[in-house]
Amino acid sequence: MNDASPSAKPRTSLTRKLGAGAAALVSLLYLVNPTLSVFELLPDNLPVVGNLDEGFFTYVLRASLTVLGVAIPLMRRRTN
């Protein structure tokens, strides 16, 4: 079979969107954190590195929403 068949592209796109949706859901759950820091990867009281996990999950959430086609105001790249 030819790997460049037309049916391969939508499947890859669907897989990518499902992965992005799962990453967005995990990131959102981590950031909302309804369990009051039970699932904290890095304690916030550590100097300098305490908020890196929140920054990472914010980046993953933003990247996932971009893959899903969600426009985020004030965070779009400028094209000149």
C-alpha positions in Angstrom: 0.0 0.0 0.0 1.0 3.6 -0.6 1.5 5.5 2.7 0.6 8.8 1.0 -3.0 7.7 0.4 -5.7 10.3 0.9 -7.1 8.3 3.8 -3.9 8.5 5.8 -3.9 12.3 6.2 -7.3 12.6 8.0 -6.4 9.7 10.2 -3.2 11.5 11.3 -5.0 14.7 11.7 -7.7 13.0 13.9 -5.0 11.3 15.9 -3.2 14.6 16.4 -6.4 16.3 17.5 -7.3 13.5 19.9 -3.8 13.8 21.4 -4.1 17.6 21.7 -7.5 17.2 23.3 -6.2 14.8 25.8 -3.2 17.1 26.6 -5.5 20.1 26.9 -7.8 18.2 29.3 -4.9 17.0 31.5 -3.3 20.4 31.5 -6.6 22.1 32.4 -7.2 19.7 35.2 -3.7 20.2 36.6 -4.1 24.0 36.4 -7.5 24.1 38.0 -6.3 21.6 40.6 -9.5 20.9 42.5 -7.7 18.7 45.0 -5.7 21.6 46.5 -2.2 20.5 45.5 -2.5 16.8 46.1 -1.1 16.3 42.5 1.6 19.0 42.7 4.7 17.9 40.8 6.9 20.6 42.2 6.0 22.3 45.5 5.4 26.0 45.0 7.5 26.9 48.0 10.7 25.9 46.2 12.6 29.0 45.2 12.8 29.7 41.4 11.5 26.3 40.3 8.3 26.1 42.3 6.1 27.5 39.5 7.8 25.7 36.5 5.2 23.0 36.5 2.3 25.5 36.2 4.2 27.3 33.4 4.8 24.0 31.6 1.1 23.0 31.8 0.1 26.5 30.7 2.3 26.1 27.6 0.9 22.7 26.9 -2.7 23.9 27.2 -2.0 26.9 24.9 -0.2 24.6 22.3 -3.1 22.1 22.5 -5.7 24.7 21.9 -3.8 26.0 18.9 -3.8 22.6 17.4 -7.5 22.3 18.0 -8.1 25.6 16.3 -9.2 27.6 19.3 -8.2 31.3 18.8 -6.8 32.8 22.0 -7.1 36.6 22.0 -4.0 38.6 22.8 -1.8 35.5 22.3 -1.7 35.3 18.5 1.5 35.8 16.6 1.8 39.0 14.6 2.4 38.6 10.9 3.9 41.6 9.2 
